[in-house]
Amino acid sequence: MKQFTRWLIAISAVLLPFSAIADVTEYTLVIDREPINITGKTVERITINGGIPGPILEFTEGDEAVIHVINKLDEPTSVHWHGLLLPPEMDGVPGLGGYEAIKAGETFTYRFTLRQNGTYWYHAHSGTQEQDGHYGALVIYPKDEPVVQADRDYVVLLSDFSNEIGQQIFNNLKKSPHYYNYSQRTVGDFFSEVRKQGLASAWQDVRPWGEMRMSPTDLADVRYDAFLVNGQTNEQNWTGLFKPGERVRLRFINASAMSMYDVRIPGLQMTVIQADGQYIEPVTVDEFRFAVAETYDVIVTPEADQAYTIAA
C-alpha cells in the first residue's frame, strides 16, 4: 500500500506540470509606414497591420502571449506593453533588461505569461513613433467569473493626430514652447485691461502668468488637426450599439501623445469600476478627467432607445 501511494504521488508530480500548461494566444504585428488620409490630407504615418490604431489584442488571464513583431520601417522600433507585469527583457523598453530595439527589417517575438486582467494598451518606446500612430488597445479577460457583469463590452481608445510628424512637432517645441499657441496675449491686450480695470488689477492678473512663464491661453503644448475615437474622426462617427436597459462596459484608453480629456456622456451617468486595469470601489460620476496613458472602465445603462454622444 505504501509503495502504491509513492507511485501515485510520483505520477501526480509528473502530470501536474502538463495539466497546468497555459493556453497560447498568438498575434503577428506588422509595423510599417504607409500613406493615410484622416483629415483630408494624405500623409505618411506608422501603421500596425495597415491601420491606426493597431488591432485590439485580446487575451485571457493566465494565457501565454506570443506576439511576433515584424519591423518594416527603415529605423528601429519597439513595442511596450503598458501596465503589464513582465520580465524586464519582455517589457519592450530599449535598454531595459538587455532588450534592444527591433532593427529595421527584423522580427522579434515577445513571449510572456499574463498575470493580471483588465484594460491596458501597447505603444512604441522608440523616438516619436507613438505620436505617428504606433499604438493599440490590449484587453485581458479574467480567468474566473468577471467581478462586474456587462451585456456589451467596447474599447473606446482616444488619441490625438497631427498632419506633422512627431519629430517635426518636437523640433518646433524646441524652437519655442509656445510655437502652437496661436492666441497669445499682446501688450495691447494688457493696456486695454488697464483702461478697463485699472493698473493694479490688470497687473495682478498678468503677473502670475509671467512668473510661471506661460500664458492664460496655453492649454496644451501642441495644436492637433484631429482627435480620434478608435482611429475615427467625429465625421466618421464611431458607434457602439446597445439595447435599452443593457449594461454596457466602456473601456476608455487615453492613447494620446500629450492630450488630457474630460469625458462625459450627456444624459448618462457612468459608474467607474476600474482604473489602470485595477478594480476599484465603484463610483458614479457625470464626468471624469484622465491623462495620457491612463485607462478607466465604466458601466453605463442607457434606458432610452436613442443615440448618446461620448464627449471628450
Secondary structure, DSSP 8 states (H G I E B T S, - for coil): -HHHHHHHHHHHHHHHHHHT---EEEEEEEEEEEEEESSSSEEEEEEETTBSS---EEEETT-EEEEEEEE-SSS-B--EEET----GGGS--TTSTT---B-TT-EEEEEEE----EEEEEE--STTTTTTT-EEEEEEE-SSS-SS--SEEEEEEEEEE-SS-HHHHHHHHHH-TTTT--S---HHHHHHHHHHH-HHHHHHHHHHHHHHT--TT-S-SS--SEEEETTB-TTT-------TT--EEEEEEE--SS--EEEEBTTB-EEEEEETTEEEEEEEESEEEE-TT-EEEEEE---SSS----B-
